[in-house]
Amino acid sequence: MTRHVLPGFRLSTGYTLAVLGSCVLLPLAALLWTAGELGPAGWWAQVGTRRVLASLRLSFGAAVLAATIDVLLGLLVAWVLVRYRFPFRRLCDALVDLPFALPTAVAGIALTALYAPNGWLGSRLAPYGIEVAYTRLGVLLAMVFVGLPFVVRTLQPVLESLERDLEEAAYTLGASPGQRFFRVLLPLLLPTLLTGYALALARAIGEYGSVVFISGNRLFSTEIAPYLIVQKIDSQYDYRGAAALGVVMLAASLLLLVAIAVLQRWTRRWAVSR
């Protein structure tokens, strides 16, 4: 008789569905129900304004760009931490997790203090006409900061588990370093890169604490969608309007994540076929 570590199928499945329903499905259903009370006309009146559309464009546009930058930087950081040994390597590896442990509000205040016009870095960039704090560049910087660890920590185990045999075989066949990376290693890393991209993108879209300080919340310019949701609840007590905006962010996020999941499946098949 085979004994399983976990309890029976019915019990474990029922427990899983109960936890999933109470923690995920029930809040989402409440969000959809609250937004649905507005009706189509009321819903569009809430999300179709110039201010809301500008905030949505900034939130999703900056999040997509930040996740792309995170993939490039994260691959470089993970590669260096795995493939090279250098002084203070363990310290650098620990610093990667800093955005995980640091409260987002503290991260936002620290970035603002650094890049403000009178800050340590901001005052040195100002003579060159580069403004970071209270601009869209600052929003992008904050999103890159909070999303980078997701890419690094996703890539590190995969890089550590890669066998050197493929690289050595490509080297013996005369492949250059660029060919060994782009034609041998990158196809193997691509599904993991997409996973890190999806995690960084999801974090950047919903980020509030680290962005709200450095953005300055300038009308039609640096306001992000989560800030408008908080404003609708705190100052206007408009729970339906906040829910309507939340539904838009939820739908757009789901579409992006589904598209990335489909792309991941395709890249896995492509990597295996090679």
C-alpha positions as CSV (number, residue, x, y, z in Angstrom):
1,M,0.0,0.0,0.0
2,T,1.4,3.4,-1.0
3,R,1.5,6.0,1.7
4,H,1.5,9.6,0.8
5,V,3.1,12.4,2.8
6,L,0.1,14.7,2.3
7,P,-3.4,13.8,3.3
8,G,-5.9,12.4,0.9
9,F,-6.9,14.1,-2.4
10,R,-10.3,15.3,-1.2
11,L,-9.0,16.8,2.0
12,S,-6.0,18.5,0.5
13,T,-7.9,19.8,-2.5
14,G,-10.7,21.1,-0.3
15,Y,-8.2,22.9,2.0
16,T,-6.4,24.4,-1.0
17,L,-9.6,25.6,-2.6
18,A,-10.8,27.1,0.8
19,V,-7.5,29.0,1.2
20,L,-7.4,30.1,-2.4
21,G,-11.0,31.2,-2.3
22,S,-10.7,33.2,0.9
23,C,-7.4,34.8,0.2
24,V,-7.7,35.5,-3.6
25,L,-11.0,34.8,-5.2
26,L,-13.2,36.4,-2.5
27,P,-11.4,39.8,-2.5
28,L,-11.4,39.8,-6.3
29,A,-15.1,39.0,-6.4
30,A,-15.7,41.9,-3.9
31,L,-13.7,44.2,-6.1
32,L,-15.6,43.3,-9.2
33,W,-19.0,43.5,-7.4
34,T,-18.2,47.0,-6.0
35,A,-17.1,48.3,-9.4
36,G,-20.1,46.7,-11.1
37,E,-22.5,48.7,-8.9
38,L,-21.5,51.8,-11.0
39,G,-22.8,50.3,-14.3
40,P,-21.0,50.8,-17.6
41,A,-21.7,54.5,-17.8
42,G,-20.6,55.2,-14.3
43,W,-17.6,52.9,-14.7
44,W,-16.4,54.8,-17.8
45,A,-17.0,58.1,-16.0
46,Q,-14.5,57.0,-13.4
47,V,-11.8,55.6,-15.6
48,G,-12.2,57.6,-18.8
49,T,-11.0,60.9,-17.4
50,R,-7.8,62.5,-18.7
51,R,-6.2,62.3,-15.2
52,V,-6.9,58.6,-14.8
53,L,-5.8,57.7,-18.3
54,A,-2.5,59.6,-17.8
55,S,-1.9,57.7,-14.6
56,L,-2.6,54.4,-16.2
57,R,-0.3,55.1,-19.1
58,L,2.5,56.1,-16.7
59,S,2.0,53.0,-14.4
60,F,2.0,50.4,-17.1
61,G,4.5,52.1,-19.4
62,A,7.0,52.7,-16.7
63,A,6.4,49.2,-15.3
64,V,7.1,47.5,-18.7
65,L,10.2,49.6,-19.2
66,A,11.4,49.0,-15.6
67,A,10.9,45.2,-15.9
68,T,12.9,45.2,-19.2
69,I,15.8,47.1,-17.5
70,D,15.6,44.7,-14.6
71,V,16.0,41.7,-16.9
72,L,19.2,43.2,-18.4
73,L,20.7,44.3,-15.1
74,G,19.5,41.2,-13.3
75,L,21.1,38.9,-15.8
76,L,24.4,40.8,-15.5
77,V,24.3,40.8,-11.6
78,A,23.3,37.2,-11.4
79,W,26.0,36.2,-13.9
80,V,28.8,38.0,-12.0
81,L,27.6,36.6,-8.6
82,V,27.5,33.0,-9.9
83,R,30.5,32.9,-12.3
84,Y,33.1,35.0,-10.5
85,R,34.8,35.1,-7.1
86,F,35.8,38.5,-5.8
87,P,36.2,40.4,-2.5
88,F,33.0,41.3,-0.7
89,R,31.0,38.9,-3.0
90,R,28.8,37.7,-0.1
91,L,28.1,41.3,0.9
92,C,27.0,42.2,-2.7
93,D,24.9,39.1,-2.8
94,A,23.2,40.1,0.5
95,L,22.6,43.6,-0.8
96,V,20.5,42.3,-3.7
97,D,17.8,41.3,-1.1
98,L,17.8,44.9,0.4
99,P,14.6,46.0,-1.6
100,F,12.9,42.9,-0.2
101,A,13.6,43.8,3.5
102,L,13.4,47.5,3.2
103,P,9.9,49.1,3.7
104,T,8.8,50.6,0.5
105,A,8.2,54.0,2.1
106,V,11.8,54.0,3.4
107,A,13.1,53.2,0.0
108,G,11.1,56.1,-1.5
109,I,12.4,58.5,1.1
110,A,16.0,57.3,0.5
111,L,15.7,57.7,-3.3
112,T,14.1,61.1,-2.9
113,A,16.9,62.2,-0.6
114,L,19.5,61.0,-3.0
115,Y,18.1,62.4,-6.2
116,A,16.3,65.6,-5.1
117,P,17.8,68.8,-6.6
118,N,19.6,69.4,-3.3
119,G,20.4,65.7,-2.7
120,W,23.8,64.0,-2.8
121,L,23.4,62.7,-6.4
122,G,20.7,65.1,-7.6
123,S,22.9,68.2,-7.0
124,R,25.6,66.6,-9.1
125,L,23.3,65.8,-11.9
126,A,21.5,69.1,-12.0
127,P,24.4,71.0,-13.7
128,Y,24.0,68.6,-16.6
129,G,20.2,69.3,-16.9
130,I,19.3,65.8,-15.5
131,E,16.4,65.8,-13.1
132,V,15.4,62.5,-11.4
133,A,13.2,63.3,-8.4
134,Y,9.7,64.5,-9.1
135,T,9.9,63.4,-12.7
136,R,9.0,60.2,-14.7
137,L,12.6,59.2,-14.6
138,G,12.3,59.0,-10.8
139,V,9.2,56.8,-11.1
140,L,11.2,54.5,-13.4
141,L,14.1,54.4,-11.1
142,A,12.0,53.4,-8.1
143,M,10.3,50.6,-10.1
144,V,13.7,49.3,-11.2
145,F,14.9,49.3,-7.6
146,V,12.0,47.2,-6.3
147,G,11.9,44.8,-9.2
148,L,15.6,43.9,-9.6
149,P,15.9,41.3,-6.8
150,F,13.1,39.3,-8.4
151,V,15.1,38.8,-11.6
152,V,18.4,38.1,-9.8
153,R,17.0,35.5,-7.4
154,T,15.1,33.8,-10.2
155,L,18.2,33.5,-12.4
156,Q,20.8,32.5,-9.8
157,P,19.7,28.9,-9.2
158,V,19.4,28.3,-12.9
159,L,22.8,29.7,-13.6
160,E,24.3,27.6,-10.8
161,S,22.8,24.4,-12.1
162,L,23.9,24.9,-15.7
163,E,26.5,22.4,-16.8
164,R,29.7,23.7,-18.3
165,D,29.8,20.9,-20.8
166,L,27.7,22.8,-23.4
167,E,30.0,25.8,-23.2
168,E,33.1,23.7,-23.4
169,A,31.7,21.8,-26.4
170,A,30.9,25.1,-28.1
171,Y,34.4,26.4,-27.3
172,T,36.1,23.3,-28.8
173,L,34.0,23.9,-32.0
174,G,35.4,27.4,-32.3
175,A,32.5,29.4,-31.1
176,S,33.3,32.9,-29.9
177,P,32.2,34.1,-26.4
178,G,29.3,36.0,-27.9
179,Q,28.2,32.9,-29.9
180,R,28.5,30.7,-26.8
181,F,26.3,33.1,-24.8
182,F,23.6,34.0,-27.4
183,R,23.4,30.6,-29.1
184,V,24.0,28.2,-26.3
185,L,23.2,29.8,-22.9
186,L,20.6,32.3,-23.7
187,P,18.0,29.8,-25.1
188,L,18.4,27.8,-21.9
189,L,17.9,31.0,-19.8
190,L,15.1,32.6,-21.8
191,P,12.2,30.9,-19.9
192,T,13.7,31.9,-16.6
193,L,14.3,35.4,-17.8
194,L,10.6,35.7,-18.7
195,T,9.6,34.4,-15.3
196,G,11.8,37.1,-13.7
197,Y,10.4,39.7,-16.1
198,A,6.8,38.7,-15.1
199,L,7.6,39.0,-11.4
200,A,9.4,42.4,-11.8
201,L,6.5,43.6,-13.9
202,A,3.8,42.6,-11.4
203,R,5.8,44.3,-8.6
204,A,6.3,47.5,-10.5
205,I,2.6,47.8,-11.6
206,G,1.3,47.7,-8.0
207,E,4.2,49.6,-6.4
208,Y,3.1,52.6,-4.3
209,G,5.3,53.3,-1.3
210,S,8.7,53.7,-3.1
211,V,7.2,55.7,-6.0
212,V,4.8,58.1,-4.3
213,F,7.6,60.1,-2.7
214,I,10.1,60.4,-5.5
215,S,7.3,61.0,-8.1
216,G,6.0,64.2,-6.5
217,N,2.5,63.3,-7.7
218,R,2.4,66.0,-10.3
219,L,-1.0,66.2,-12.1
220,F,-1.0,64.6,-15.6
221,S,2.7,64.0,-15.3
222,T,4.0,61.8,-12.4
223,E,0.8,60.5,-10.8
224,I,0.6,56.7,-10.8
225,A,-2.7,54.7,-10.7
226,P,-2.2,53.3,-7.2
227,Y,-1.8,56.8,-5.9
228,L,-5.2,57.8,-7.4
229,I,-6.8,54.7,-5.8
230,V,-5.5,55.7,-2.4
231,Q,-6.7,59.3,-3.0
232,K,-10.2,58.2,-3.9
233,I,-10.5,56.2,-0.7
234,D,-8.7,58.5,1.8
235,S,-10.0,62.0,0.7
236,Q,-13.1,61.2,-1.3
237,Y,-14.4,58.0,0.3
238,D,-15.2,56.9,-3.2
239,Y,-14.9,53.1,-2.8
240,R,-16.7,52.4,-6.1
241,G,-14.4,54.7,-8.1
242,A,-11.4,53.1,-6.5
243,A,-12.7,49.7,-7.3
244,A,-13.4,50.7,-10.9
245,L,-9.8,51.8,-11.3
246,G,-8.6,48.7,-9.6
247,V,-10.5,46.5,-12.0
248,V,-8.8,48.2,-14.9
249,M,-5.4,47.5,-13.4
250,L,-6.4,44.0,-12.6
251,A,-7.5,43.3,-16.1
252,A,-4.5,44.8,-17.7
253,S,-2.1,43.0,-15.3
254,L,-3.8,39.6,-16.1
255,L,-3.5,40.2,-19.8
256,L,0.2,40.9,-19.5
257,L,0.8,38.0,-17.3
258,V,-1.1,35.6,-19.5
259,A,0.8,36.8,-22.5
260,I,4.1,36.3,-20.7
261,A,3.0,32.8,-19.6
262,V,2.2,31.9,-23.2
263,L,5.5,33.2,-24.3
264,Q,7.2,31.2,-21.6
265,R,5.6,28.0,-22.8
266,W,6.7,28.7,-26.4
267,T,10.3,29.5,-25.4
268,R,10.5,26.2,-23.4
269,R,9.4,24.3,-26.5
270,W,11.8,26.3,-28.7
271,A,14.7,25.6,-26.3
272,V,14.0,21.9,-26.2
273,S,13.6,21.7,-30.0
274,R,17.1,23.2,-30.4
